[in-house]
Amino acid sequence: MLTLELCVAGVMLISLIIYMLTGGADFGGGVWDLFATGPRAKAQRSLITEAIAPIWEANHVWLIVIIVLLFVAFPVAFAAISTALHIPLTLMLIGIVLRGSAFIFRTYDDQSDTTHRRWSRVFAIGSVITPVMLGITLGAVASGTIHVDIESGQVDTDFISAWLAPFPFAIGLFTLTLCALLAAVYLTLETDDTALREDFRRRALIAAVSVGAMAGLSFILSAEGAPTIRRGLGNAPWSLPFQILTGAVALWAIWTLWNRQFRLARILVPIQVTLIVLGWGLAQYPSLVTPDLTFSNTAAPDTVLRPVLIVLGVGGVLLVPAFWYLYAVFKGSSRKTGAAAVQIDASRKD
C-alpha cells in the first residue's frame, strides 16, 4: 500500500538521484580541477568553470529538499542522523561552503597564477570532501550501527564509530568516483576542442573502472559493515535482475566512451547512477536508519504529511519548469559555442 510517508520518501529518493546527477557532477568537476595536468591544464580548468558556473548554486536545491523533508516528515530520524553523524555532516557543510567561496574568489580575486592556484586548491579540496562525507553519511545510516530508543528518541552513540569504519568510507569513495564519472562524461560534450574532449574521455574511462572497483569493494565490505543492505542486494527477488541491468548499462557506457559515442554515454551514465541510487534505496527499505528506524515508525502524523505532499506538488509545478528554463538558457548551443571559443583560446595561450 502506498502510504503518505512512502510518497514523501519517494520524493526524497528522487531528489537524491537528481542531486547526484547535477550537484554530484559539479563536485566531480572540482575533482578534475584538482587533477588538471599537462599542457592543457589551464584550458581544462577553464572548461570546468564555464560548464558549472551558471548552474552549480541552483543544483543545491535538491539537497535542501531532502533535508527539509527529513526534518518535517521524519523528525525522529532527522534527530538521530544529525546527532550520531554530526561530524561528517559538519565536514560536508564545510566542504560546500569552502567550495563555493573558493569558486567565487578564484573568479574575482587577483588573477595571478599564485592566487589562482591557491583558490583552485581550496575549490578542489572542498569538491572532494563533500561527496565523500555524503557517501559516508549514507553508508553509516545503512550500516546498522546507529541505535535509537523509539519511545524516548535517545540515540546511543559515541559520535565516531558509526561512521569511522571501512564500509561507510567505501561508500564515500564510491560516491566520489560516481561524481567524477558524471563530470568527465558531461564535460566531453561541453567543448568542441578535440584535444580537450580526449582529455576528459580518458578521465571518464578511468572513473568508470574506479566505479566498478568501488562497487565491488563496497559489496564485499557490506557483509559485515551493512548486513541489511547485503541481504537486500543479495537475496531479494528483484536484486539479481537489477544488478544484471545495472552492470549491463555500466559496460555499455564504457563501450560508448571507448568508441567516442559521447552523446550516448551522456545518456547511459546518468541511467547507471540512477540505478545505483535506486538499488540502494530498495535494499534499505523499509529502514530509514537501520536497524531501529523505519519510514512508518518515524513518520510525522498524516495531518503533517498531507499538506507537505500538497506543497511538494505545487512546488514541483514551479520548480521543474524553472530548472528546465535555466538549463535551456545556460546549456544551449549558443552558450556552448561561446564557451568553446574561450577554451580554444586558453589552450592556445598555454
MARPATOR-550905 format. One record per residue (C-alpha): residue number from 1; residue in three letters; x, y, z. Coordinates in nm, 4 decimals. Example, Ala and Ser with C-alpha at 12.3 -4.5 7.8 and 13.67 -1.06 7.14 Angstrom:
BEGIN
+-----+-----+----------+----------+----------+
!   n ! res !       px !       py !       pz !
+-----+-----+----------+----------+----------+
!   1 ! ALA !   1.2300 !  -0.4500 !   0.7800 !
!   2 ! SER !   1.3670 !  -0.1060 !   0.7140 !
+-----+-----+----------+----------+----------+
! end
This chain:
BEGIN
+-----+-----+----------+----------+----------+
!   n ! res !       px !       py !       pz !
+-----+-----+----------+----------+----------+
!   1 ! MET !   0.0000 !   0.0000 !   0.0000 !
!   2 ! LEU !   0.1320 !   0.3423 !  -0.0978 !
!   3 ! THR !   0.1120 !   0.5401 !   0.2254 !
!   4 ! LEU !   0.1754 !   0.9104 !   0.2724 !
!   5 ! GLU !   0.5161 !   0.8534 !   0.4311 !
!   6 ! LEU !   0.6254 !   0.6360 !   0.1393 !
!   7 ! CYS !   0.5199 !   0.9097 !  -0.1030 !
!   8 ! VAL !   0.7400 !   1.1571 !   0.0854 !
!   9 ! ALA !   1.0224 !   0.9020 !   0.0954 !
!  10 ! GLY !   0.9884 !   0.8561 !  -0.2804 !
!  11 ! VAL !   1.0264 !   1.2304 !  -0.3326 !
!  12 ! MET !   1.3387 !   1.2253 !  -0.1147 !
!  13 ! LEU !   1.4874 !   0.9396 !  -0.3173 !
!  14 ! ILE !   1.4102 !   1.1149 !  -0.6462 !
!  15 ! SER !   1.5651 !   1.4346 !  -0.5093 !
!  16 ! LEU !   1.8783 !   1.2420 !  -0.4090 !
!  17 ! ILE !   1.9043 !   1.0979 !  -0.7607 !
!  18 ! ILE !   1.8667 !   1.4415 !  -0.9183 !
!  19 ! TYR !   2.1205 !   1.5878 !  -0.6760 !
!  20 ! MET !   2.3714 !   1.3199 !  -0.7698 !
!  21 ! LEU !   2.3158 !   1.3785 !  -1.1428 !
!  22 ! THR !   2.3506 !   1.7567 !  -1.1134 !
!  23 ! GLY !   2.5251 !   1.8655 !  -0.7932 !
!  24 ! GLY !   2.7297 !   1.5468 !  -0.7894 !
!  25 ! ALA !   2.8625 !   1.6245 !  -1.1340 !
!  26 ! ASP !   2.9593 !   1.9720 !  -1.0109 !
!  27 ! PHE !   3.1645 !   1.8135 !  -0.7324 !
!  28 ! GLY !   3.3190 !   1.5822 !  -0.9893 !
!  29 ! GLY !   3.4235 !   1.8888 !  -1.1860 !
!  30 ! GLY !   3.6180 !   2.0014 !  -0.8805 !
!  31 ! VAL !   3.7886 !   1.6616 !  -0.8673 !
!  32 ! TRP !   3.9091 !   1.7013 !  -1.2250 !
!  33 ! ASP !   4.0106 !   2.0596 !  -1.1494 !
!  34 ! LEU !   4.2430 !   1.9117 !  -0.8868 !
!  35 ! PHE !   4.3880 !   1.6658 !  -1.1398 !
!  36 ! ALA !   4.4135 !   1.9095 !  -1.4304 !
!  37 ! THR !   4.7559 !   1.8354 !  -1.5778 !
!  38 ! GLY !   4.9619 !   1.8658 !  -1.8914 !
!  39 ! PRO !   4.9857 !   2.1430 !  -2.1490 !
!  40 ! ARG !   4.6091 !   2.1950 !  -2.1436 !
!  41 ! ALA !   4.5684 !   2.2189 !  -1.7651 !
!  42 ! LYS !   4.4541 !   2.5803 !  -1.7814 !
!  43 ! ALA !   4.2119 !   2.5032 !  -2.0631 !
!  44 ! GLN !   4.0738 !   2.2083 !  -1.8648 !
!  45 ! ARG !   4.0050 !   2.4320 !  -1.5652 !
!  46 ! SER !   3.8516 !   2.6934 !  -1.7931 !
!  47 ! LEU !   3.6176 !   2.4317 !  -1.9381 !
!  48 ! ILE !   3.5129 !   2.3154 !  -1.5901 !
!  49 ! THR !   3.4446 !   2.6732 !  -1.4829 !
!  50 ! GLU !   3.2396 !   2.7504 !  -1.7934 !
!  51 ! ALA !   3.0404 !   2.4296 !  -1.7507 !
!  52 ! ILE !   2.9368 !   2.4664 !  -1.3862 !
!  53 ! ALA !   2.9358 !   2.8433 !  -1.3266 !
!  54 ! PRO !   2.5742 !   2.9163 !  -1.4329 !
!  55 ! ILE !   2.4080 !   2.6252 !  -1.2510 !
!  56 ! TRP !   2.6064 !   2.4955 !  -0.9544 !
!  57 ! GLU !   2.4293 !   2.7015 !  -0.6871 !
!  58 ! ALA !   2.0849 !   2.6089 !  -0.8186 !
!  59 ! ASN !   2.1652 !   2.2374 !  -0.8031 !
!  60 ! HIS !   2.1827 !   2.2525 !  -0.4228 !
!  61 ! VAL !   1.8048 !   2.2974 !  -0.4196 !
!  62 ! TRP !   1.7670 !   1.9198 !  -0.4293 !
!  63 ! LEU !   1.9832 !   1.8720 !  -0.1206 !
!  64 ! ILE !   1.7750 !   2.1325 !   0.0600 !
!  65 ! VAL !   1.4571 !   1.9459 !  -0.0388 !
!  66 ! ILE !   1.5944 !   1.6249 !   0.1144 !
!  67 ! ILE !   1.6986 !   1.7924 !   0.4403 !
!  68 ! VAL !   1.3696 !   1.9806 !   0.4820 !
!  69 ! LEU !   1.1588 !   1.6722 !   0.4103 !
!  70 ! LEU !   1.3643 !   1.4626 !   0.6525 !
!  71 ! PHE !   1.3222 !   1.7300 !   0.9209 !
!  72 ! VAL !   0.9469 !   1.7781 !   0.8683 !
!  73 ! ALA !   0.8284 !   1.4308 !   0.7697 !
!  74 ! PHE !   1.0662 !   1.2082 !   0.9701 !
!  75 ! PRO !   1.1774 !   1.4186 !   1.2694 !
!  76 ! VAL !   1.2969 !   1.1255 !   1.4840 !
!  77 ! ALA !   1.5243 !   1.0048 !   1.2022 !
!  78 ! PHE !   1.6471 !   1.3600 !   1.1429 !
!  79 ! ALA !   1.7392 !   1.3921 !   1.5103 !
!  80 ! ALA !   1.9152 !   1.0545 !   1.5137 !
!  81 ! ILE !   2.1167 !   1.1211 !   1.1983 !
!  82 ! SER !   2.2138 !   1.4761 !   1.2915 !
!  83 ! THR !   2.3204 !   1.3593 !   1.6383 !
!  84 ! ALA !   2.5152 !   1.0435 !   1.5573 !
!  85 ! LEU !   2.6647 !   1.1769 !   1.2341 !
!  86 ! HIS !   2.7136 !   1.5426 !   1.3144 !
!  87 ! ILE !   3.0886 !   1.5230 !   1.2450 !
!  88 ! PRO !   3.0678 !   1.4019 !   0.8814 !
!  89 ! LEU !   2.7643 !   1.6242 !   0.8232 !
!  90 ! THR !   2.9541 !   1.9269 !   0.9544 !
!  91 ! LEU !   3.2539 !   1.8410 !   0.7362 !
!  92 ! MET !   3.0200 !   1.8089 !   0.4399 !
!  93 ! LEU !   2.8740 !   2.1548 !   0.5034 !
!  94 ! ILE !   3.2233 !   2.2995 !   0.5455 !
!  95 ! GLY !   3.3176 !   2.1435 !   0.2120 !
!  96 ! ILE !   3.0157 !   2.3013 !   0.0422 !
!  97 ! VAL !   3.0981 !   2.6449 !   0.1853 !
!  98 ! LEU !   3.4703 !   2.6221 !   0.1057 !
!  99 ! ARG !   3.3987 !   2.5048 !  -0.2470 !
! 100 ! GLY !   3.1518 !   2.7813 !  -0.3203 !
! 101 ! SER !   3.3643 !   3.0555 !  -0.1642 !
! 102 ! ALA !   3.6798 !   2.9417 !  -0.3424 !
! 103 ! PHE !   3.4969 !   2.9233 !  -0.6751 !
! 104 ! ILE !   3.3859 !   3.2856 !  -0.6427 !
! 105 ! PHE !   3.7198 !   3.4162 !  -0.5135 !
! 106 ! ARG !   3.9053 !   3.2346 !  -0.7914 !
! 107 ! THR !   3.6907 !   3.4179 !  -1.0436 !
! 108 ! TYR !   3.7009 !   3.7679 !  -0.8941 !
! 109 ! ASP !   4.0248 !   3.7801 !  -0.6911 !
! 110 ! ASP !   4.3606 !   3.8843 !  -0.8306 !
! 111 ! GLN !   4.4228 !   3.6714 !  -1.1410 !
! 112 ! SER !   4.7898 !   3.5995 !  -1.0785 !
! 113 ! ASP !   4.8981 !   3.2366 !  -1.1129 !
! 114 ! THR !   4.9764 !   3.2067 !  -0.7415 !
! 115 ! THR !   4.6354 !   3.3342 !  -0.6316 !
! 116 ! HIS !   4.4565 !   3.1245 !  -0.8923 !
! 117 ! ARG !   4.6350 !   2.8080 !  -0.7797 !
! 118 ! ARG !   4.5536 !   2.8760 !  -0.4149 !
! 119 ! TRP !   4.1806 !   2.9165 !  -0.4725 !
! 120 ! SER !   4.1802 !   2.6255 !  -0.7167 !
! 121 ! ARG !   4.3279 !   2.4027 !  -0.4470 !
! 122 ! VAL !   4.0622 !   2.5054 !  -0.1938 !
! 123 ! PHE !   3.7888 !   2.4591 !  -0.4545 !
! 124 ! ALA !   3.9145 !   2.1110 !  -0.5384 !
! 125 ! ILE !   3.9545 !   2.0023 !  -0.1743 !
! 126 ! GLY !   3.6000 !   2.1176 !  -0.0958 !
! 127 ! SER !   3.4738 !   1.9311 !  -0.4017 !
! 128 ! VAL !   3.6371 !   1.6098 !  -0.2756 !
! 129 ! ILE !   3.5337 !   1.6403 !   0.0898 !
! 130 ! THR !   3.1644 !   1.6948 !   0.0216 !
! 131 ! PRO !   3.0745 !   1.3820 !  -0.1808 !
! 132 ! VAL !   3.2967 !   1.1650 !   0.0385 !
! 133 ! MET !   3.1164 !   1.2867 !   0.3518 !
! 134 ! LEU !   2.7788 !   1.2459 !   0.1814 !
! 135 ! GLY !   2.8659 !   0.8858 !   0.0979 !
! 136 ! ILE !   2.9980 !   0.8213 !   0.4484 !
! 137 ! THR !   2.6703 !   0.9505 !   0.5916 !
! 138 ! LEU !   2.4645 !   0.7246 !   0.3659 !
! 139 ! GLY !   2.6894 !   0.4301 !   0.4461 !
! 140 ! ALA !   2.6624 !   0.4900 !   0.8198 !
! 141 ! VAL !   2.2824 !   0.5206 !   0.8012 !
! 142 ! ALA !   2.2682 !   0.1807 !   0.6294 !
! 143 ! SER !   2.5294 !   0.0095 !   0.8455 !
! 144 ! GLY !   2.3053 !  -0.0722 !   1.1422 !
! 145 ! THR !   2.5369 !   0.0851 !   1.3992 !
! 146 ! ILE !   2.3092 !   0.3780 !   1.4915 !
! 147 ! HIS !   2.0710 !   0.2622 !   1.7647 !
! 148 ! VAL !   1.7739 !   0.4665 !   1.8807 !
! 149 ! ASP !   1.5203 !   0.4161 !   2.1581 !
! 150 ! ILE !   1.1928 !   0.4691 !   1.9725 !
! 151 ! GLU !   0.9938 !   0.5785 !   2.2778 !
! 152 ! SER !   1.2401 !   0.8325 !   2.4139 !
! 153 ! GLY !   1.4190 !   0.9199 !   2.0910 !
! 154 ! GLN !   1.7517 !   0.8767 !   2.2716 !
! 155 ! VAL !   2.0421 !   0.7990 !   2.0368 !
! 156 ! ASP !   2.3018 !   0.5505 !   2.1590 !
! 157 ! THR !   2.6208 !   0.6822 !   2.0011 !
! 158 ! ASP !   2.9800 !   0.7751 !   2.0704 !
! 159 ! PHE !   2.9684 !   1.0129 !   1.7667 !
! 160 ! ILE !   3.2583 !   0.8315 !   1.5970 !
! 161 ! SER !   3.2243 !   0.4563 !   1.5488 !
! 162 ! ALA !   2.9052 !   0.4714 !   1.3394 !
! 163 ! TRP !   3.0848 !   0.6408 !   1.0508 !
! 164 ! LEU !   3.4575 !   0.5860 !   1.1142 !
! 165 ! ALA !   3.4506 !   0.2347 !   0.9700 !
! 166 ! PRO !   3.5510 !   0.0611 !   0.6445 !
! 167 ! PHE !   3.2027 !   0.0311 !   0.4918 !
! 168 ! PRO !   3.0976 !   0.3992 !   0.5264 !
! 169 ! PHE !   3.4344 !   0.5108 !   0.3875 !
! 170 ! ALA !   3.3988 !   0.2698 !   0.0956 !
! 171 ! ILE !   3.0595 !   0.4233 !   0.0186 !
! 172 ! GLY !   3.2173 !   0.7686 !   0.0489 !
! 173 ! LEU !   3.4839 !   0.6837 !  -0.2097 !
! 174 ! PHE !   3.2196 !   0.5112 !  -0.4234 !
! 175 ! THR !   3.0166 !   0.8343 !  -0.4224 !
! 176 ! LEU !   3.3270 !   1.0333 !  -0.5158 !
! 177 ! THR !   3.4006 !   0.8091 !  -0.8155 !
! 178 ! LEU !   3.0393 !   0.8373 !  -0.9333 !
! 179 ! CYS !   3.0643 !   1.2179 !  -0.9212 !
! 180 ! ALA !   3.3940 !   1.2103 !  -1.1110 !
! 181 ! LEU !   3.2441 !   0.9811 !  -1.3760 !
! 182 ! LEU !   2.9409 !   1.2046 !  -1.4283 !
! 183 ! ALA !   3.1564 !   1.5173 !  -1.4565 !
! 184 ! ALA !   3.4013 !   1.3678 !  -1.7053 !
! 185 ! VAL !   3.1210 !   1.2379 !  -1.9292 !
! 186 ! TYR !   2.9332 !   1.5679 !  -1.9179 !
! 187 ! LEU !   3.2493 !   1.7639 !  -1.9970 !
! 188 ! THR !   3.3127 !   1.5671 !  -2.3166 !
! 189 ! LEU !   3.0056 !   1.7426 !  -2.4571 !
! 190 ! GLU !   3.0889 !   2.0865 !  -2.3181 !
! 191 ! THR !   3.3609 !   2.1553 !  -2.5752 !
! 192 ! ASP !   3.4273 !   2.1273 !  -2.9474 !
! 193 ! ASP !   3.8024 !   2.1131 !  -2.8888 !
! 194 ! THR !   3.9082 !   1.7592 !  -2.9834 !
! 195 ! ALA !   4.2123 !   1.7537 !  -2.7552 !
! 196 ! LEU !   4.0120 !   1.8650 !  -2.4505 !
! 197 ! ARG !   3.7409 !   1.6146 !  -2.5303 !
! 198 ! GLU !   4.0007 !   1.3388 !  -2.5398 !
! 199 ! ASP !   4.1398 !   1.4540 !  -2.2040 !
! 200 ! PHE !   3.8022 !   1.4062 !  -2.0379 !
! 201 ! ARG !   3.7288 !   1.0877 !  -2.2307 !
! 202 ! ARG !   4.0355 !   0.9312 !  -2.0706 !
! 203 ! ARG !   3.9295 !   1.0595 !  -1.7310 !
! 204 ! ALA !   3.5811 !   0.9178 !  -1.7823 !
! 205 ! LEU !   3.7227 !   0.5736 !  -1.8617 !
! 206 ! ILE !   3.9425 !   0.5837 !  -1.5511 !
! 207 ! ALA !   3.6456 !   0.6903 !  -1.3400 !
! 208 ! ALA !   3.4233 !   0.4168 !  -1.4895 !
! 209 ! VAL !   3.6736 !   0.1481 !  -1.3917 !
! 210 ! SER !   3.7075 !   0.3062 !  -1.0456 !
! 211 ! VAL !   3.3296 !   0.2983 !  -1.0012 !
! 212 ! GLY !   3.3276 !  -0.0730 !  -1.0750 !
! 213 ! ALA !   3.6134 !  -0.1371 !  -0.8324 !
! 214 ! MET !   3.4497 !   0.0633 !  -0.5521 !
! 215 ! ALA !   3.1141 !  -0.1043 !  -0.6133 !
! 216 ! GLY !   3.2781 !  -0.4442 !  -0.5723 !
! 217 ! LEU !   3.4671 !  -0.3366 !  -0.2606 !
! 218 ! SER !   3.1521 !  -0.1868 !  -0.1064 !
! 219 ! PHE !   2.9583 !  -0.5072 !  -0.1693 !
! 220 ! ILE !   3.2316 !  -0.7173 !  -0.0089 !
! 221 ! LEU !   3.2506 !  -0.4907 !   0.2977 !
! 222 ! SER !   2.8710 !  -0.4871 !   0.3309 !
! 223 ! ALA !   2.8800 !  -0.8498 !   0.4538 !
! 224 ! GLU !   2.9863 !  -0.7228 !   0.7955 !
! 225 ! GLY !   2.9511 !  -0.3476 !   0.7539 !
! 226 ! ALA !   2.5877 !  -0.3357 !   0.6363 !
! 227 ! PRO !   2.4196 !  -0.6785 !   0.6503 !
! 228 ! THR !   2.0740 !  -0.5360 !   0.5776 !
! 229 ! ILE !   2.1931 !  -0.3855 !   0.2512 !
! 230 ! ARG !   2.3801 !  -0.7060 !   0.1723 !
! 231 ! ARG !   2.0641 !  -0.9141 !   0.2212 !
! 232 ! GLY !   1.8627 !  -0.6714 !   0.0105 !
! 233 ! LEU !   2.1108 !  -0.6750 !  -0.2750 !
! 234 ! GLY !   2.1871 !  -1.0460 !  -0.2494 !
! 235 ! ASN !   1.8642 !  -1.2219 !  -0.1589 !
! 236 ! ALA !   1.5686 !  -1.0102 !  -0.2684 !
! 237 ! PRO !   1.3787 !  -1.1392 !  -0.5741 !
! 238 ! TRP !   1.4464 !  -0.8192 !  -0.7639 !
! 239 ! SER !   1.8177 !  -0.7978 !  -0.6802 !
! 240 ! LEU !   1.9757 !  -1.0262 !  -0.9416 !
! 241 ! PRO !   1.7864 !  -0.8831 !  -1.2446 !
! 242 ! PHE !   1.8513 !  -0.5341 !  -1.1092 !
! 243 ! GLN !   2.2243 !  -0.5951 !  -1.0719 !
! 244 ! ILE !   2.2448 !  -0.7500 !  -1.4188 !
! 245 ! LEU !   2.0691 !  -0.4470 !  -1.5655 !
! 246 ! THR !   2.2964 !  -0.2031 !  -1.3801 !
! 247 ! GLY !   2.6088 !  -0.3938 !  -1.4851 !
! 248 ! ALA !   2.4935 !  -0.4099 !  -1.8466 !
! 249 ! VAL !   2.4313 !  -0.0343 !  -1.8562 !
! 250 ! ALA !   2.7745 !   0.0285 !  -1.6991 !
! 251 ! LEU !   2.9532 !  -0.1906 !  -1.9551 !
! 252 ! TRP !   2.7581 !  -0.0296 !  -2.2394 !
! 253 ! ALA !   2.8579 !   0.3144 !  -2.1098 !
! 254 ! ILE !   3.2256 !   0.2126 !  -2.1067 !
! 255 ! TRP !   3.1900 !   0.0795 !  -2.4612 !
! 256 ! THR !   3.0418 !   0.4094 !  -2.5807 !
! 257 ! LEU !   3.3243 !   0.6048 !  -2.4193 !
! 258 ! TRP !   3.5829 !   0.3753 !  -2.5739 !
! 259 ! ASN !   3.4261 !   0.4297 !  -2.9169 !
! 260 ! ARG !   3.3773 !   0.8044 !  -2.8604 !
! 261 ! GLN !   2.9985 !   0.7924 !  -2.8729 !
! 262 ! PHE !   2.9765 !   1.0764 !  -2.6245 !
! 263 ! ARG !   2.6087 !   1.1623 !  -2.6635 !
! 264 ! LEU !   2.5044 !   0.8052 !  -2.5926 !
! 265 ! ALA !   2.7431 !   0.7921 !  -2.2957 !
! 266 ! ARG !   2.5788 !   1.1124 !  -2.1696 !
! 267 ! ILE !   2.2517 !   0.9168 !  -2.1528 !
! 268 ! LEU !   2.3820 !   0.5857 !  -2.0211 !
! 269 ! VAL !   2.5988 !   0.7099 !  -1.7339 !
! 270 ! PRO !   2.3134 !   0.9040 !  -1.5649 !
! 271 ! ILE !   2.0975 !   0.5923 !  -1.6042 !
! 272 ! GLN !   2.3740 !   0.3889 !  -1.4390 !
! 273 ! VAL !   2.3959 !   0.6304 !  -1.1450 !
! 274 ! THR !   2.0172 !   0.6386 !  -1.1152 !
! 275 ! LEU !   2.0022 !   0.2604 !  -1.0964 !
! 276 ! ILE !   2.2760 !   0.2525 !  -0.8304 !
! 277 ! VAL !   2.0983 !   0.5037 !  -0.6049 !
! 278 ! LEU !   1.7612 !   0.3393 !  -0.6668 !
! 279 ! GLY !   1.9068 !  -0.0029 !  -0.5814 !
! 280 ! TRP !   2.0453 !   0.1365 !  -0.2563 !
! 281 ! GLY !   1.7002 !   0.2743 !  -0.1687 !
! 282 ! LEU !   1.5253 !  -0.0538 !  -0.2445 !
! 283 ! ALA !   1.7797 !  -0.2549 !  -0.0449 !
! 284 ! GLN !   1.7434 !  -0.0185 !   0.2513 !
! 285 ! TYR !   1.3622 !  -0.0334 !   0.2559 !
! 286 ! PRO !   1.1741 !  -0.0343 !   0.4924 !
! 287 ! SER !   1.4500 !   0.1074 !   0.7147 !
! 288 ! LEU !   1.5294 !   0.4742 !   0.7189 !
! 289 ! VAL !   1.8049 !   0.4394 !   0.9766 !
! 290 ! THR !   1.8984 !   0.0728 !   1.0080 !
! 291 ! PRO !   1.8002 !  -0.1156 !   1.2221 !
! 292 ! ASP !   1.5640 !   0.0711 !   1.4557 !
! 293 ! LEU !   1.4020 !   0.3446 !   1.2499 !
! 294 ! THR !   1.1674 !   0.2678 !   0.9635 !
! 295 ! PHE !   0.9645 !   0.5020 !   0.7462 !
! 296 ! SER !   0.6487 !   0.4051 !   0.9318 !
! 297 ! ASN !   0.7661 !   0.4338 !   1.2932 !
! 298 ! THR !   0.9386 !   0.7701 !   1.2419 !
! 299 ! ALA !   0.6843 !   0.9420 !   1.0179 !
! 300 ! ALA !   0.5054 !   1.2567 !   1.1260 !
! 301 ! PRO !   0.1240 !   1.2391 !   1.1555 !
! 302 ! ASP !  -0.0876 !   1.2382 !   0.8405 !
! 303 ! THR !  -0.2018 !   1.5893 !   0.9315 !
! 304 ! VAL !   0.1580 !   1.6958 !   0.8620 !
! 305 ! LEU !   0.2392 !   1.4661 !   0.5693 !
! 306 ! ARG !  -0.0710 !   1.5504 !   0.3671 !
! 307 ! PRO !  -0.0057 !   1.9274 !   0.3422 !
! 308 ! VAL !   0.3641 !   1.8532 !   0.2827 !
! 309 ! LEU !   0.2729 !   1.6489 !  -0.0248 !
! 310 ! ILE !   0.0364 !   1.9228 !  -0.1448 !
! 311 ! VAL !   0.3131 !   2.1811 !  -0.1127 !
! 312 ! LEU !   0.5530 !   1.9458 !  -0.2951 !
! 313 ! GLY !   0.3058 !   1.9139 !  -0.5810 !
! 314 ! VAL !   0.2633 !   2.2901 !  -0.6123 !
! 315 ! GLY !   0.6369 !   2.3464 !  -0.5735 !
! 316 ! GLY !   0.7159 !   2.0871 !  -0.8386 !
! 317 ! VAL !   0.4927 !   2.2648 !  -1.0886 !
! 318 ! LEU !   0.7017 !   2.5783 !  -1.0336 !
! 319 ! LEU !   1.0454 !   2.4226 !  -0.9818 !
! 320 ! VAL !   1.0691 !   2.1779 !  -1.2719 !
! 321 ! PRO !   0.9911 !   2.4326 !  -1.5494 !
! 322 ! ALA !   1.2258 !   2.6822 !  -1.3811 !
! 323 ! PHE !   1.5110 !   2.4298 !  -1.3912 !
! 324 ! TRP !   1.4291 !   2.3383 !  -1.7500 !
! 325 ! TYR !   1.4476 !   2.7059 !  -1.8464 !
! 326 ! LEU !   1.7727 !   2.7532 !  -1.6517 !
! 327 ! TYR !   1.9405 !   2.4681 !  -1.8358 !
! 328 ! ALA !   1.7944 !   2.5749 !  -2.1695 !
! 329 ! VAL !   1.9402 !   2.9239 !  -2.1284 !
! 330 ! PHE !   2.2840 !   2.8302 !  -1.9971 !
! 331 ! LYS !   2.3350 !   2.4921 !  -2.1629 !
! 332 ! GLY !   2.2009 !   2.5709 !  -2.5101 !
! 333 ! SER !   2.4033 !   2.5546 !  -2.8295 !
! 334 ! SER !   2.4826 !   2.9258 !  -2.8336 !
! 335 ! ARG !   2.6278 !   2.9074 !  -2.4830 !
! 336 ! LYS !   2.8374 !   2.6067 !  -2.5785 !
! 337 ! THR !   2.9741 !   2.7789 !  -2.8863 !
! 338 ! GLY !   3.0828 !   3.0800 !  -2.6865 !
! 339 ! ALA !   3.2433 !   2.8653 !  -2.4191 !
! 340 ! ALA !   3.4265 !   2.6599 !  -2.6795 !
! 341 ! ALA !   3.5861 !   2.9740 !  -2.8213 !
! 342 ! VAL !   3.7154 !   3.0706 !  -2.4768 !
! 343 ! GLN !   3.8571 !   2.7212 !  -2.4173 !
! 344 ! ILE !   4.0318 !   2.7055 !  -2.7523 !
! 345 ! ASP !   4.1857 !   3.0463 !  -2.6878 !
! 346 ! ALA !   4.3045 !   2.9350 !  -2.3424 !
! 347 ! SER !   4.4561 !   2.6233 !  -2.4941 !
! 348 ! ARG !   4.6473 !   2.8274 !  -2.7494 !
! 349 ! LYS !   4.7820 !   3.0618 !  -2.4812 !
! 350 ! ASP !   4.9169 !   2.7638 !  -2.2883 !
+-----+-----+----------+----------+----------+
! end
